[in-house]
C-alpha cells in the first residue's frame, strides 16, 4: 500500500533527488516517487511515518504530513 506525504521546500530537481535518496537510505526496501510540482512524495513498501518524517527533515526539508 502506498502512502503520499507532503514535503515543503523542494524547488528543483536536485531537491527531489535529495529527498528520494534520504528516504531510500532510511528505508532501502521502499519504492519512492517524488513529484516536485505539489511537493508530493509517494512511498510504497514502508508504513512508518516517523521514519519518513525524519528522513525528510534530515535532508533539510519540511515534512508537512501524510495525505
Backbone as CSV, one residue per row, in Angstrom:
resi,resn,N_x,N_y,N_z,CA_x,CA_y,CA_z,C_x,C_y,C_z
1,UNK,0.837,-1.183,0.000,0.000,0.000,0.000,0.884,1.249,0.000
2,UNK,0.573,2.182,-0.847,1.353,3.415,-0.959,0.768,4.495,-0.057
3,UNK,1.649,5.313,0.474,1.250,6.468,1.271,1.846,7.708,0.622
4,UNK,1.071,8.775,0.570,1.524,10.030,-0.014,1.787,11.014,1.116
5,UNK,2.943,11.659,1.036,3.358,12.635,2.032,3.554,13.985,1.357
6,UNK,3.311,15.038,2.097,3.531,16.407,1.628,4.871,16.878,2.176
7,UNK,5.724,17.381,1.286,7.038,17.894,1.663,7.163,19.308,1.130
8,UNK,7.523,20.229,1.991,7.666,21.628,1.594,9.138,21.984,1.468
9,UNK,9.418,22.917,0.571,10.778,23.420,0.413,11.508,22.858,-0.797
10,UNK,10.891,21.938,-1.521,11.523,21.423,-2.730,11.236,22.399,-3.867
11,UNK,12.291,22.851,-4.554,12.067,23.796,-5.635,12.867,23.493,-6.896
12,UNK,13.516,22.317,-6.952,14.273,21.964,-8.150,14.455,20.445,-8.212
13,UNK,14.974,19.984,-9.321,15.215,18.566,-9.490,16.203,18.010,-8.483
14,UNK,17.177,18.825,-8.108,18.144,18.384,-7.102,17.477,18.134,-5.757
15,UNK,16.485,18.928,-5.444,15.741,18.745,-4.192,15.011,17.400,-4.199
16,UNK,14.390,17.077,-5.322,13.665,15.814,-5.388,14.612,14.633,-5.238
17,UNK,15.796,14.747,-5.828,16.789,13.676,-5.706,17.242,13.545,-4.258
18,UNK,17.449,14.671,-3.581,17.875,14.634,-2.176,16.842,13.958,-1.291
19,UNK,15.572,14.289,-1.501,14.504,13.684,-0.701,14.411,12.186,-0.999
20,UNK,14.466,11.833,-2.257,14.388,10.422,-2.632,15.543,9.627,-2.025
21,UNK,16.755,10.152,-2.127,17.922,9.466,-1.572,17.817,9.321,-0.056
22,UNK,17.339,10.357,0.602,17.221,10.311,2.063,16.238,9.234,2.497
23,UNK,15.117,9.150,1.807,14.116,8.143,2.172,14.623,6.746,1.850
24,UNK,15.246,6.584,0.697,15.775,5.256,0.328,16.902,4.826,1.262
25,UNK,17.651,5.775,1.758,18.710,5.452,2.713,18.116,4.962,4.032
26,UNK,17.039,5.605,4.465,16.387,5.224,5.722,15.545,3.961,5.576
27,UNK,15.020,3.741,4.374,14.140,2.592,4.122,14.510,1.976,2.769
28,UNK,15.568,1.166,2.734,16.086,0.647,1.461,15.083,-0.154,0.633
29,UNK,14.085,-0.737,1.259,13.104,-1.538,0.521,11.942,-0.717,-0.034
30,UNK,11.940,0.580,0.231,10.832,1.436,-0.191,10.906,1.745,-1.680
31,UNK,9.737,1.855,-2.281,9.606,2.360,-3.643,9.183,3.820,-3.486
32,UNK,10.048,4.745,-3.908,9.836,6.177,-3.654,9.671,6.925,-4.967
33,UNK,8.624,7.743,-5.035,8.401,8.624,-6.179,8.194,10.036,-5.642
34,UNK,8.996,10.974,-6.142,8.905,12.363,-5.683,8.392,13.218,-6.831
35,UNK,7.358,13.986,-6.540,6.758,14.883,-7.531,7.028,16.316,-7.090
36,UNK,7.884,17.009,-7.837,8.251,18.382,-7.478,7.020,19.284,-7.429
37,UNK,6.220,19.237,-8.478,5.006,20.053,-8.507,4.033,19.516,-7.463
38,UNK,3.700,20.307,-6.522,2.799,19.894,-5.457,3.523,19.404,-4.213
39,UNK,4.834,19.128,-4.341,5.609,18.674,-3.183,5.126,17.359,-2.616
40,UNK,4.840,16.400,-3.491,4.285,15.130,-3.050,5.329,14.023,-3.154
41,UNK,5.360,13.181,-2.147,6.255,12.031,-2.123,5.395,10.788,-1.872
42,UNK,5.450,9.857,-2.793,4.715,8.609,-2.650,5.699,7.522,-2.240
43,UNK,5.380,6.840,-1.146,6.243,5.780,-0.630,5.429,4.501,-0.534
44,UNK,5.953,3.458,-1.152,5.305,2.152,-1.101,6.287,1.154,-0.495
45,UNK,5.775,0.289,0.358,6.603,-0.752,0.954,7.080,-0.440,2.358
46,UNK,6.849,0.779,2.827,7.216,1.171,4.190,6.062,1.981,4.756
47,UNK,5.599,1.590,5.929,4.454,2.269,6.536,4.844,2.853,7.888
48,UNK,5.978,3.553,7.917,6.489,4.140,9.158,6.621,5.644,8.954
49,UNK,5.563,6.365,9.309,5.526,7.808,9.075,6.666,8.526,9.791
50,UNK,7.005,8.090,10.996,8.100,8.715,11.742,9.426,8.581,11.019
51,UNK,9.670,7.439,10.413,10.896,7.204,9.661,10.963,8.124,8.440
52,UNK,9.855,8.254,7.747,9.796,9.122,6.566,9.989,10.578,6.983
53,UNK,9.306,10.990,8.031,9.442,12.371,8.518,10.894,12.683,8.864
54,UNK,11.532,11.786,9.584,12.916,12.010,9.994,13.839,12.095,8.780
55,UNK,13.639,11.237,7.799,14.477,11.257,6.601,14.311,12.575,5.841
56,UNK,13.067,13.036,5.706,12.799,14.300,5.007,13.449,15.465,5.754
57,UNK,13.278,15.504,7.053,13.839,16.599,7.845,15.363,16.550,7.866
58,UNK,15.939,15.351,7.914,17.398,15.222,7.873,17.963,15.711,6.546
59,UNK,17.156,15.624,5.481,17.576,16.100,4.161,17.429,17.620,4.044
60,UNK,16.853,18.252,5.061,16.740,19.711,5.074,15.426,20.265,4.566
61,UNK,14.409,19.417,4.511,13.111,19.861,4.007,12.066,19.774,5.131
62,UNK,10.925,20.388,4.882,9.865,20.422,5.878,8.845,19.337,5.592
63,UNK,8.671,18.468,6.569,7.665,17.403,6.472,6.328,18.014,6.859
64,UNK,5.328,17.905,5.972,4.036,18.535,6.217,2.915,17.512,6.431
65,UNK,3.257,16.231,6.576,2.266,15.231,6.931,1.859,14.296,5.814
66,UNK,1.164,13.247,6.229,0.635,12.273,5.281,-0.718,12.762,4.777
67,UNK,-1.007,12.418,3.546,-2.289,12.818,2.947,-3.256,11.652,2.968
